């Protein structure tokens, strides 16, 4: 097996740094990075934008129609050196990261029709391999046969601090205690939902990055990939 044959699945808790880690791996290997969480966030954002979500109510008939016409793709912008989430031709990276979307995404992502549609799209994106995909059920549901599975985790307070700093950096004023509550809510819903709950795949490698820099994580990854290819 060579590194250009791999599907790399990265699962883990909310705000554990999955996306940042996955992007770094993708850049290093020359792979395509797929943010599965952004896909669910994009659906959630579009539901909020079109009135499909009203308070705690989700209009399932309208959601079903939306899914039929929703076009999702990821593009790498060489100028910003970032992967962009494109929905129906529009860059929605900023909009899908708001706390409003974060508070609704677990509700949307547990809907069977949504998950089936997203898994279908994700598997299609992985047909030619050479991808790094992060999420909560990538190694267990989407790509159970992935050549490399990593389960990323970190202490709850560390994750809340990271998320708070991310929102502040994007100009979104938030209270740390509110972010902490959102992290706790997301963990509870992700781990206990009936459909595709957050679980570690039996053959996944666990990485607790609570006190690791990104370079520390990449040093760990290089050792793993080296052993995989020998």
N, C-alpha and C positions, 0 to 999 in steps of 0.2 A: 504493500500500500504506500502510495506517495501522497504528499500533502495536497497535491492538486486534485485528488480524488475525494476530498472530504466534504461531509456535511457536519458542521459544528453546531451543536445545540447548547444554548446557555439558558438555564432556568434559574429562578430565584425570587426572593422576596421583593416587594415594592421598594424602590429607591436603594437597592443594594449595589447599584452601579453596573447593572447588566449591559445597558446600552453603550456606556463609555468603554467598557472592557471589550465588548463585541466589536465596536468600531475600530479599536486599536488592533485587534486580531485581524480584522478584515483588511486593514491598510497594510499590515505587515505581510500578509500572505497574498495580497492582491485579489482578495475574494470580494463577493458582493455581500453587503450587510443588509439584513432584513430585520426591521424592528416590528415584531408582531404586536407588541403593546401599542405602538403608534397606529396600527390598523384598527384595533378596538377603540382607541381614543378618537380616531377619525370618524368612525361610525357614530360614536357618542356625540361628538361635536356637531355632526350633520343632523343628528336627531334633535339636538337643542336648537340649532339654527332654523330648522324647518317646523318646529313646534310638535314634533313627534313625542318629545318628552315635555310633560307639563307637571311641574312639581314632582310628585312621586309616581305619577302615572306615565306609562309608556303605551302609545297606541300601536299595537302589534300589527294590525293590518297595514297601516301606513309604513311601518318599519319594514315589512316584507316587500313592499313595493320599492322602497328606497334601496334595499339590498340588490334588487334586480338591475338598478341603473347606476350603482356606485362603482366608479372606476378608480382603483387604488394602484399607485406605483411609487417606487423609490428612485430618486435620481441623485447622483453625486455632483455637487457643484464645485468645480475646481477652483473657483475664485474664493469661496468661503471655506473650502475644504471640509464641507459638511454634507451629510446625506439628508436630503429633503423629502418630506412626505407630501405627495401630490394627490389631491382628490379632485376628480373631474377637471383636471387641468390646472388646479389652483394649489399653490404652496400653502399648507395649513400648519406648518411646524409650530408657529407661535400660538395659534388658537387652540391647538389640542393639548397644550401643556398647562392650561389654566386650572386653578383649584376647582372651578365649577365643573369642568370635564372630569377631573380626578374624583370628585364626589359622586359622579354618576356612572363612571365607566365599569365598575364592578357589577352594577345592576344590568347594564346592557350586555356585558360579556358573558353573563351566565345564561342568556337566552339561547336555546338550542339552535334556532335558525341562524342566529348571528355566528355562533361558534362553527357550525357546519360550513357556512359560507367562507369564513376566514381560514379554516383548516384547508378547505379546497384550494383557496388562493395560495396559501403558504406551501402546500405540497407541489403545486404547479411551479412555483418559484424555485423549488429545490430539485426539480427534475434533472437538471444538468450539473448538480452538485456545485462545488466551489462557492459555498455560501456559509455565512455565519448568521444564525437566527437566534434572537433572544426573546424570552417570554416567560410563561408560567407552565406551559404544557408541551413544550417543544420536544423534549427528550422522552416524554411519556406517551403523548398522543400523536403529535404531528409527524415526528421522525423518530419512532422507537428504535429504528435500525441505524441511527446516526453513528458515524464512526467515532465521534468524540462528543461526550456529554459532560457538561460542567454545571454544578449547582452552586450558585453564588449566594452568599448570605453575609449579614453584618448585624451588629447590635442595633436594637430599635432606636436608641437615642442618636446613634451615629447616622442612621438612615434618615431620621427626621431632620437632623442638622444639615445633611447634604441636600435634601429636598428643599429646605427653607432657603439655603444659599442659592440654589438653582433658580428659584422663583424670584428672589431679590435681584439676582444678576440680570434677569429678564425684565426688571422693572415692575414686577408684580408685588405689591405690598401685602405681606401676610404675617400672621402671628404664629410664632413657633409652636405654641400650645395647640393651635388649630391644625397645624401640619402634623403634629404628633398624633392627634386624634384621628386624622385622615389615614395615617400610616397604620394605626391599630385597626381601624375599620376595614381597610383594604386587606390586611393580613387575615382578619377573621373571615371575611367573605371569600377570599381567594382559597383558603384552606378548607373551607366547609361547604362550598357550593356543590351541588349534586353532580353537575356536569363538568368533567375535566378539572378537578380541584388541583391546587398547587401541591405537587409531590416531587420528591427526589426520585429519579429513575434509579433502579437497583444498581446499575453499572455506571452511574454518574460520579464524577470526581467532585468532592466538596472543597470549596475555597471560601474561607471566612476572611473577608478583606477589611474588617473593622479598623485595623491599624496598619494597612498597607497602602503605599503610594501606587500610582498606576505603573510605574517602572517595576516596582516589586511584583505586581501581578503579572507583568509581561515576562519577567525573569522566570517566574513559576511556570507560565504557559510555554515558554521556549523549551524548558526541560521536558515538559509533557509531550510536546510535539516532536521533540528529538527522539524520545523513547518510542513514540508511536511509529516513527518512520525507520526504526532500526530493526 
